[in-house]
């Protein structure tokens, strides 16, 4: 039996906003995935300080200090600068230039329909988010990804819509600047043969799809393509490419890499978030972690100590699934369902295992915090490497849109 062929290394790009200390949700939901990805792929991980300004422009705080401290936390949990490129977004000006160029071709409708646009405006109602920076967040994210011609982008389910905007912008750029004479000739031939009688309806459908990007609008285009007689498969493909906004691949379309693993809830059972005040920080000292866990909500069915419960309904169980060994998890399941243990008994066992995991992390964070020059050097070297890579992409993009190549 021949050995399995390993999956080839691919370019992965991901970032985090430096808005304050990281919590267990960041560690379990993002950073553990980064640590795994860096062992197999060519990873670029960046501190998204410009993104932080899209929602915190009025009170940015010391962004440079926050960025360094976040890097300390990355290093403490195992993100390795020898395996991955760690850098700061604002340290690579090519991100800003590519953002500007891509903003020239991005329809407003694409940005306004991103689900998190209105959701975050409602969630952060105390801040004035009626700015281009906030509306254009997906374009900046697109620049972050396309600057490195990423193959894969790790995202949660709630970020897939953002990445689809990235893919649409790449398609539109390739359509506008990447078709070439052969493609244009084939497209003109297809339009002349099939569209004279249908031109008005076709243009309406294409306009609707480009503005809405919905599956139903694309279905209508495919239906019309099926009704056009006499087209060769190549001509039909050219018309479809025109409608979709694709062409020669100057900028590749990155694929989503859904983040594995369950999301840790906050101490109140909701999504863990610093803004909710329900998070457990990587830097929290042991007494603080103990108090947060001891007061954490549990299965609402366990009103009294003698009431049986169901671990699947209890936020604490998610922590056991992440931090406790199999023997403890079996003990919790049996004891909870039979009311043989109380919630405080369950939490005490969790605290022991959580302490084993967090203790070394806190020590390593303190080490890096006490060596700021080493952290700055890691980020500086990462910025230099990232800039070299992004400069090649910008050179191609500037040439495609008719701008002179920079020296």
C-alpha positions as CSV (number, residue, x, y, z in Angstrom):
1,X,0.0,0.0,0.0
2,X,1.5,3.3,-1.1
3,X,1.8,6.1,1.6
4,X,-0.7,8.9,1.5
5,X,0.3,11.9,-0.4
6,X,0.3,15.0,1.9
7,X,-1.8,17.9,0.9
8,X,0.3,20.6,-0.7
9,X,1.0,23.8,1.2
10,X,-1.3,26.6,0.4
11,X,-1.3,30.3,1.2
12,X,-3.5,31.2,4.3
13,X,-4.2,34.7,5.4
14,X,-6.0,35.7,8.7
15,X,-6.0,38.7,11.0
16,X,-7.3,39.9,14.4
17,X,-8.1,43.4,15.6
18,X,-6.0,44.7,18.5
19,X,-8.8,46.1,20.6
20,X,-7.8,44.7,24.0
21,X,-6.7,41.5,25.8
22,X,-7.7,38.2,24.2
23,X,-10.0,35.8,25.9
24,X,-10.6,32.0,25.9
25,X,-12.9,32.4,22.9
26,X,-10.1,33.8,20.8
27,X,-7.8,31.0,21.9
28,X,-10.2,28.1,21.2
29,X,-12.0,29.6,18.3
30,X,-9.1,31.2,16.3
31,X,-5.6,30.8,17.7
32,X,-5.6,27.0,18.2
33,X,-6.6,26.8,14.5
34,X,-3.7,29.1,13.5
35,X,-1.2,26.9,15.4
36,X,-2.5,23.8,13.5
37,X,-2.5,25.6,10.1
38,X,1.1,26.9,10.4
39,X,2.3,23.4,10.5
40,X,1.0,22.6,7.0
41,X,0.5,25.9,5.1
42,X,2.2,29.1,4.2
43,X,0.5,31.4,6.8
44,X,0.3,35.1,7.0
45,X,-1.2,36.3,10.3
46,X,-1.6,40.0,10.9
47,X,-2.7,42.5,13.6
48,X,-5.6,44.4,11.9
49,X,-5.0,47.8,13.4
50,X,-6.6,49.7,10.6
51,X,-9.7,47.5,11.0
52,X,-9.8,48.5,14.7
53,X,-10.2,52.1,13.6
54,X,-13.4,51.3,11.6
55,X,-15.3,51.0,14.9
56,X,-12.9,52.6,17.5
57,X,-11.8,55.7,15.5
58,X,-13.0,58.1,18.2
59,X,-11.0,56.4,21.0
60,X,-8.3,54.3,19.5
61,X,-6.2,54.2,22.6
62,X,-2.6,53.2,22.2
63,X,-3.0,50.9,19.2
64,X,0.7,50.2,18.9
65,X,0.8,49.0,22.5
66,X,-2.3,46.9,22.1
67,X,-0.8,45.4,18.9
68,X,2.4,44.4,20.7
69,X,0.4,42.9,23.6
70,X,-1.8,40.9,21.3
71,X,1.3,39.6,19.6
72,X,2.6,38.5,23.1
73,X,-0.6,36.4,23.4
74,X,-0.2,34.9,20.0
75,X,3.4,33.8,20.8
76,X,2.3,32.5,24.2
77,X,-0.2,30.1,22.8
78,X,2.2,28.7,20.1
79,X,1.9,30.9,17.0
80,X,5.4,30.5,15.7
81,X,7.3,33.2,13.7
82,X,9.6,30.5,12.4
83,X,6.6,28.8,10.7
84,X,4.3,31.7,10.0
85,X,4.6,35.4,9.0
86,X,3.4,37.6,11.8
87,X,3.0,41.3,10.9
88,X,1.0,44.5,11.4
89,X,-1.5,45.6,8.8
90,X,-0.5,49.3,8.9
91,X,3.2,48.3,8.5
92,X,2.4,47.2,4.9
93,X,1.2,50.2,3.0
94,X,0.3,48.1,0.0
95,X,-2.9,47.1,1.9
96,X,-4.1,50.7,1.8
97,X,-3.2,51.2,-1.9
98,X,-5.0,48.0,-2.9
99,X,-8.0,49.0,-0.8
100,X,-8.2,52.3,-2.6
101,X,-7.9,50.7,-6.1
102,X,-10.5,48.0,-5.3
103,X,-12.9,50.6,-3.8
104,X,-13.1,52.2,-7.3
105,X,-14.8,49.1,-8.7
106,X,-16.9,47.9,-5.7
107,X,-20.7,48.7,-6.0
108,X,-22.2,50.2,-2.9
109,X,-25.0,47.6,-3.0
110,X,-22.5,44.8,-2.3
111,X,-21.4,46.5,0.9
112,X,-24.8,47.5,2.1
113,X,-26.1,43.9,1.9
114,X,-23.3,42.4,4.0
115,X,-25.4,41.0,7.0
116,X,-22.9,42.2,9.7
117,X,-23.1,45.8,8.4
118,X,-26.5,46.6,9.9
119,X,-26.1,44.0,12.7
120,X,-23.0,45.8,14.1
121,X,-24.6,49.2,13.7
122,X,-27.4,48.0,15.9
123,X,-25.1,46.2,18.4
124,X,-22.8,49.3,18.6
125,X,-25.6,51.9,18.7
126,X,-23.6,54.1,21.1
127,X,-21.0,54.8,18.3
128,X,-21.4,56.7,15.1
129,X,-20.7,54.2,12.4
130,X,-22.1,56.1,9.5
131,X,-18.6,56.4,8.0
132,X,-17.1,55.1,4.8
133,X,-14.4,53.3,6.8
134,X,-17.1,51.1,8.5
135,X,-19.1,50.6,5.3
136,X,-15.9,49.8,3.4
137,X,-14.7,47.3,5.9
138,X,-15.2,44.4,3.5
139,X,-13.1,46.1,0.8
140,X,-10.2,46.6,3.2
141,X,-10.6,42.9,4.2
142,X,-10.5,42.1,0.5
143,X,-7.2,44.0,0.1
144,X,-5.8,42.1,3.1
145,X,-6.5,38.8,1.5
146,X,-5.8,39.5,-2.2
147,X,-2.5,41.3,-1.5
148,X,-1.0,37.9,-0.8
149,X,-3.1,36.0,-3.3
150,X,-4.4,33.8,-0.6
151,X,-5.8,30.4,-1.4
152,X,-7.6,29.9,2.0
153,X,-9.1,32.2,4.6
154,X,-10.1,30.8,8.0
155,X,-13.5,32.2,8.9
156,X,-16.4,31.5,11.2
157,X,-19.8,30.9,9.7
158,X,-20.7,34.6,10.4
159,X,-17.8,35.8,8.3
160,X,-18.6,33.8,5.1
161,X,-20.6,36.7,3.7
162,X,-17.6,39.0,4.0
163,X,-15.4,36.5,2.1
164,X,-18.0,36.2,-0.6
165,X,-17.7,39.9,-1.1
166,X,-13.9,39.4,-1.5
167,X,-14.5,36.7,-4.1
168,X,-17.0,39.0,-6.0
169,X,-14.5,41.9,-6.0
170,X,-11.8,39.6,-7.4
171,X,-14.2,38.4,-10.1
172,X,-15.1,42.0,-11.0
173,X,-11.5,43.1,-11.1
174,X,-10.6,40.1,-13.3
175,X,-13.6,40.9,-15.6
176,X,-12.7,44.5,-16.0
177,X,-9.0,44.1,-16.4
178,X,-8.2,40.5,-17.1
179,X,-10.1,39.5,-20.2
180,X,-7.7,40.2,-23.0
181,X,-8.3,40.4,-26.8
182,X,-9.3,36.7,-27.3
183,X,-11.9,36.8,-24.6
184,X,-13.3,40.1,-25.9
185,X,-13.6,38.7,-29.4
186,X,-15.4,35.5,-28.2
187,X,-17.7,37.7,-26.1
188,X,-18.6,40.0,-28.9
189,X,-19.3,37.0,-31.2
190,X,-21.6,35.5,-28.6
191,X,-23.5,38.8,-28.0
192,X,-23.9,39.5,-31.7
193,X,-25.3,36.0,-32.3
194,X,-27.7,35.7,-29.4
195,X,-28.6,39.0,-27.8
196,X,-30.0,41.4,-30.3
197,X,-33.6,40.4,-29.5
198,X,-32.9,39.9,-25.8
199,X,-30.5,42.8,-25.1
200,X,-32.7,44.8,-22.9
201,X,-33.8,41.9,-20.7
202,X,-30.3,40.5,-20.6
203,X,-28.8,43.8,-19.4
204,X,-31.5,44.1,-16.8
205,X,-30.8,40.7,-15.4
206,X,-27.0,41.3,-15.4
207,X,-27.5,44.6,-13.6
208,X,-29.7,43.0,-11.0
209,X,-27.2,40.2,-10.4
210,X,-24.2,42.6,-10.1
211,X,-26.1,44.8,-7.6
212,X,-27.7,42.0,-5.5
213,X,-25.5,39.0,-6.1
214,X,-28.3,36.7,-5.0
215,X,-28.7,33.1,-6.0
216,X,-32.2,33.8,-7.6
217,X,-30.7,36.6,-9.8
218,X,-28.0,34.2,-11.0
219,X,-30.7,31.5,-11.6
220,X,-32.5,33.9,-13.9
221,X,-29.3,34.5,-15.9
222,X,-28.7,30.8,-16.3
223,X,-32.3,30.3,-17.4
224,X,-31.9,32.9,-20.1
225,X,-28.6,31.4,-21.3
226,X,-30.4,28.1,-21.7
227,X,-33.0,29.8,-23.9
228,X,-30.4,31.2,-26.3
229,X,-30.1,28.8,-29.3
230,X,-27.1,28.1,-31.5
231,X,-24.4,29.1,-29.0
232,X,-21.2,27.1,-28.6
233,X,-20.3,26.1,-25.0
234,X,-17.4,28.6,-25.2
235,X,-19.7,31.4,-26.2
236,X,-22.2,30.5,-23.5
237,X,-19.3,30.5,-21.0
238,X,-18.2,33.9,-22.2
239,X,-21.6,35.4,-21.7
240,X,-21.8,33.8,-18.2
241,X,-18.4,35.2,-17.3
242,X,-19.5,38.6,-18.4
243,X,-22.6,38.4,-16.2
244,X,-20.7,37.0,-13.2
245,X,-17.8,39.4,-13.6
246,X,-15.0,37.0,-14.2
247,X,-12.0,37.0,-16.6
248,X,-8.3,36.2,-16.5
249,X,-7.2,35.5,-13.0
250,X,-5.0,38.4,-12.0
251,X,-6.5,38.2,-8.5
252,X,-7.5,34.6,-7.4
253,X,-10.7,33.9,-5.6
254,X,-9.9,32.7,-2.1
255,X,-11.8,29.8,-0.6
256,X,-13.3,29.9,2.9
257,X,-11.8,27.5,5.5
258,X,-14.5,27.2,8.1
259,X,-13.0,27.3,11.6
260,X,-13.4,23.9,13.3
261,X,-14.3,23.4,17.0
262,X,-17.2,24.6,19.1
263,X,-17.4,28.2,20.2
264,X,-17.0,28.8,23.9
265,X,-19.9,30.6,25.5
266,X,-19.4,33.5,27.9
267,X,-20.0,33.3,31.6
268,X,-23.7,34.4,31.1
269,X,-24.3,31.8,28.3
270,X,-24.2,34.3,25.5
271,X,-21.4,34.6,22.9
272,X,-18.1,35.4,24.7
273,X,-17.3,39.0,24.1
274,X,-15.4,41.7,25.9
275,X,-18.2,44.2,25.2
276,X,-20.7,41.9,27.0
277,X,-18.5,41.7,30.1
278,X,-18.8,37.9,30.1
279,X,-15.3,36.8,28.9
280,X,-12.4,35.0,30.6
281,X,-9.2,36.5,29.6
282,X,-5.9,34.7,28.8
283,X,-4.2,37.1,31.3
284,X,-6.8,36.8,34.1
285,X,-5.1,35.7,37.3
286,X,-6.3,32.4,38.9
287,X,-8.5,34.1,41.6
288,X,-10.4,36.1,38.9
289,X,-10.9,32.9,36.7
290,X,-12.1,31.1,39.8
291,X,-14.7,33.7,40.6
292,X,-15.9,33.9,37.0
293,X,-16.3,30.2,36.8
294,X,-18.0,29.8,40.2
295,X,-20.7,32.4,39.3
296,X,-21.1,31.1,35.7
297,X,-24.7,30.2,34.6
298,X,-25.5,26.5,34.4
299,X,-28.3,24.2,33.2
300,X,-31.6,26.2,34.1
301,X,-33.3,22.9,34.9
302,X,-31.0,22.4,38.0
303,X,-32.9,24.8,40.3
304,X,-32.0,22.6,43.4
305,X,-29.0,20.5,44.1
306,X,-31.3,17.4,43.9
307,X,-32.6,18.2,40.4
308,X,-31.0,16.1,37.6
309,X,-29.6,18.1,34.7
310,X,-28.4,17.7,31.1
311,X,-24.8,18.7,30.3
312,X,-25.8,19.6,26.7
313,X,-27.9,22.5,28.1
314,X,-25.1,23.8,30.4
315,X,-22.5,26.4,29.2
316,X,-20.0,24.9,31.6
317,X,-20.1,21.6,29.7
318,X,-18.6,23.4,26.6
319,X,-15.5,24.1,28.8
320,X,-15.3,20.5,29.9
321,X,-15.4,19.4,26.3
322,X,-12.4,21.7,25.6
323,X,-10.3,21.5,28.7
324,X,-11.2,18.3,30.6
325,X,-9.9,14.7,29.9
326,X,-12.3,11.9,29.0
327,X,-12.5,10.5,32.6
328,X,-13.7,13.9,33.9
329,X,-16.2,14.3,31.1
330,X,-17.7,10.9,31.8
331,X,-17.9,11.7,35.6
332,X,-19.7,15.0,34.8
333,X,-22.2,13.5,32.5
334,X,-23.1,10.7,34.9
335,X,-23.2,12.9,38.0
336,X,-25.1,15.7,36.4
337,X,-27.8,13.5,34.9
338,X,-28.3,11.6,38.2
339,X,-28.0,14.7,40.4
340,X,-25.1,12.8,42.0
341,X,-22.9,16.0,41.9
342,X,-23.8,19.6,42.3
343,X,-22.8,22.5,39.9
344,X,-20.1,23.7,42.2
345,X,-18.6,20.2,42.2
346,X,-18.6,20.2,38.4
347,X,-17.0,23.7,38.3
348,X,-14.2,22.7,40.8
349,X,-13.1,19.9,38.5
350,X,-13.2,22.3,35.5
351,X,-11.1,24.9,37.4
352,X,-8.4,22.3,38.0
353,X,-8.1,21.4,34.3
354,X,-8.5,25.0,33.2
355,X,-5.7,26.1,35.5
356,X,-3.4,23.4,34.0
357,X,-4.0,24.9,30.6
358,X,-4.0,28.6,31.4
359,X,-1.1,28.7,33.9
360,X,1.7,28.1,31.3
361,X,0.1,30.5,28.9
362,X,0.0,33.3,31.5
363,X,3.7,32.6,32.2
364,X,4.6,32.8,28.5
365,X,2.6,36.0,28.1
366,X,4.5,37.6,31.0
367,X,7.8,36.5,29.4
368,X,7.0,38.2,26.1
369,X,5.6,41.2,27.8
370,X,9.0,41.6,29.5
371,X,10.8,41.4,26.2
372,X,9.0,44.0,24.0
373,X,12.0,44.5,21.8
374,X,12.0,40.9,20.8
375,X,8.3,41.1,20.0
376,X,8.8,44.3,17.9
377,X,11.6,42.7,16.0
378,X,9.4,39.7,15.1
379,X,6.6,42.0,13.8
380,X,9.1,44.2,12.0
381,X,10.6,41.2,10.2
382,X,7.2,39.9,9.4
383,X,6.2,43.3,7.9
384,X,9.3,43.3,5.7
385,X,8.5,39.8,4.3
386,X,4.8,40.7,3.9
387,X,5.6,43.9,2.1
388,X,7.8,42.1,-0.4
389,X,5.0,39.7,-1.2
390,X,2.3,42.4,-1.4
391,X,4.5,44.6,-3.6
392,X,4.5,42.0,-6.3
393,X,0.7,41.9,-6.3
394,X,0.4,45.7,-6.4
395,X,2.8,45.8,-9.3
396,X,0.5,43.5,-11.3
397,X,-2.6,45.4,-10.2
398,X,-1.2,48.8,-11.1
399,X,-0.2,47.6,-14.5
400,X,-3.7,46.1,-15.1
401,X,-5.5,49.3,-14.3
402,X,-3.1,51.4,-16.4
403,X,-0.9,52.9,-13.7
404,X,2.8,53.1,-13.9
405,X,4.7,50.5,-12.0
406,X,6.5,51.9,-9.0
407,X,10.2,51.8,-8.9
